[in-house]
Amino acid sequence: MKVFGTASAGKHDALRAEGCTHPIDYHAADYAAEVRRLTGGEGVDIVLDPLGGNDWRKGLKLLRPFGRLVAYGFANLASGQRRRPVRPAAQVAGIPLLTPLQLMNQNRTVSGVNIGRLWDQVAALREELQAVLTLWDQGTIKPHIDTTYPFAQAAAAHRRILQRQNIGKVILKP
């Protein structure tokens, strides 16, 4: 199985350690073109996309027939330390408009997850959280913690994430 992942070059060893067979430096290469090259133009079966906007469009174009795009974030809305209203507008404008007929004709699936919209689904969230905790207890999953900050340094923690310096989770502790 081929697994592609995008990150700056300094994070490639961490990607490989987690099973990524083809880390791609998105600063140095167009990751979509690189994936097409590495797959002989065939594309991939699944795209997991936390970025959103224009990247959803790229991800859709990378899918093989029966491929799936799973959108679970919109990190492209926030970048850098200064607010730039043009960036979110450009990212929203880059969201592909899809119809069921298009998806059927291309034999592709798109799904999305936004946990912030599930707070009224307590039973379902409890079930999913229990499944994750079971995997953790079994040692099947081991989240990587990059850094722990006290709440008083929340701004520094947020800067670390925005500057894409972390490899793994940034934790705030009371």
C-alpha positions in Angstrom: 0.0 0.0 0.0 1.3 3.5 -0.9 0.6 6.2 1.6 1.3 9.8 0.6 1.6 12.6 3.1 2.3 16.3 2.9 4.5 18.2 5.3 7.6 20.4 5.3 10.9 18.5 4.7 11.8 18.7 8.4 8.7 16.5 9.3 9.3 13.7 6.8 11.1 11.4 9.2 8.1 11.6 11.5 5.7 10.8 8.6 7.8 7.8 7.6 7.8 6.6 11.2 4.0 6.6 11.1 3.9 4.6 7.8 3.9 7.2 5.1 5.7 5.7 2.1 5.9 9.0 0.1 6.3 12.2 2.1 6.0 15.3 -0.1 7.3 18.7 0.8 4.4 21.0 -0.2 6.8 24.0 0.0 9.0 22.6 -2.7 6.6 20.7 -4.9 3.0 20.7 -6.1 1.8 17.8 -4.1 -1.0 17.0 -6.5 1.4 16.8 -9.5 3.8 14.7 -7.4 1.0 12.2 -6.4 0.0 11.9 -10.1 3.6 11.3 -11.0 4.1 8.6 -8.3 0.9 6.8 -9.2 1.5 6.9 -13.0 -1.5 9.3 -13.3 -3.9 6.8 -11.6 -4.5 8.8 -8.5 -5.5 7.5 -5.0 -8.3 5.7 -3.3 -8.8 8.1 -0.4 -7.9 11.7 0.4 -8.1 12.8 4.0 -8.2 16.6 3.9 -8.0 18.9 6.9 -7.1 22.0 4.8 -10.3 22.8 2.8 -10.9 25.3 0.0 -8.7 24.9 -3.0 -7.2 21.7 -1.5 -10.6 20.0 -1.7 -10.6 20.7 -5.4 -7.1 19.2 -5.7 -8.1 16.2 -3.7 -11.1 15.5 -5.8 -8.9 15.5 -8.9 -6.6 13.0 -7.3 -9.2 10.4 -6.8 -9.4 7.2 -8.8 -12.8 5.8 -9.6 -14.5 4.7 -6.4 -12.3 7.1 -4.5 -13.3 9.0 -1.4 -12.6 12.5 -0.2 -13.0 13.0 3.5 -13.1 16.6 4.6 -12.5 17.2 8.3 -11.2 20.7 8.7 -10.6 24.0 7.1 -7.1 25.0 8.2 -6.6 27.1 5.1 -8.9 29.7 6.6 -6.2 30.5 9.2 -2.6 31.1 8.4 0.1 33.3 9.8 -0.2 35.8 12.6 -2.0 38.5 10.8 -5.6 38.5 9.7 -6.0 38.7 5.9 -9.6 38.9 4.9 -8.7 38.1 1.3 -7.3 34.6 2.2 -10.6 33.2 3.7 -12.6 34.7 0.8 -10.2 33.0 -1.8 -10.4 29.7 0.1 -14.2 29.8 0.2 -14.3 30.7 -3.5 -12.1 27.6 -4.1 -14.6 25.2 -2.6 -15.8 22.9 -5.4 -19.5 22.9 -6.1 -20.7 19.3 -6.4 -23.9 17.6 -7.4 -24.9 14.0 -6.9 -25.0 13.5 -10.6 -21.3 14.7 -10.9 -20.3 12.4 -8.2 -22.1 9.5 -9.7 -20.6 10.1 -13.2 -17.1 10.3 -11.7 -17.7 7.3 -9.3 -16.5 9.3 -6.4 -17.6 9.9 -2.8 -17.3 13.0 -0.6 -18.0 13.0 3.1 -17.3 15.5 5.8 -17.0 15.5 9.6 -17.4 18.6 11.8 -17.5 17.6 15.5 -18.5 21.1 16.4 -21.9 20.4 14.8 -22.4 17.2 16.8 -22.8 18.4 20.4 -26.5 17.5 20.4 -25.5 13.9 19.4 -24.2 12.9 22.9 -24.9 9.2 22.6 -23.1 9.0 19.2 -20.1 11.0 20.5 -19.9 8.9 23.6 -19.8 5.7 21.5 -17.1 7.1 19.2 -15.0 8.4 22.1 -15.3 5.0 23.8 -14.1 3.3 20.6 -11.1 5.6 20.4 -10.3 5.1 24.1 -10.5 1.3 23.6 -7.9 1.6 20.8 -5.7 3.7 23.1 -6.0 1.2 26.0 -5.1 -1.6 23.6 -2.0 0.3 22.4 -3.4 0.4 18.8 -3.2 4.1 18.7 -0.6 6.3 20.3 -1.1 10.0 19.8 2.2 11.9 19.5 2.4 14.9 21.9 4.7 17.6 20.5 4.6 20.1 23.4 2.7 20.9 26.6 2.1 24.5 27.6 0.4 26.0 30.7 -2.8 27.9 29.9 -0.9 31.2 30.6 1.1 30.5 27.5 -1.8 29.7 25.2 -0.8 32.4 22.7 2.6 30.8 22.3 1.0 27.4 21.8 -1.3 28.8 19.2 1.7 30.5 17.4 3.5 27.1 17.4 0.6 25.5 15.6 0.1 28.4 13.1 3.8 28.4 12.3 3.5 24.7 11.6 6.4 23.9 14.0 4.6 21.1 15.8 4.8 17.4 15.0 1.8 16.0 16.8 -0.5 17.5 19.4 0.1 20.7 21.3 -1.5 20.4 24.8 -2.7 23.1 27.1 -2.6 22.3 30.8 -4.3 24.2 33.7 
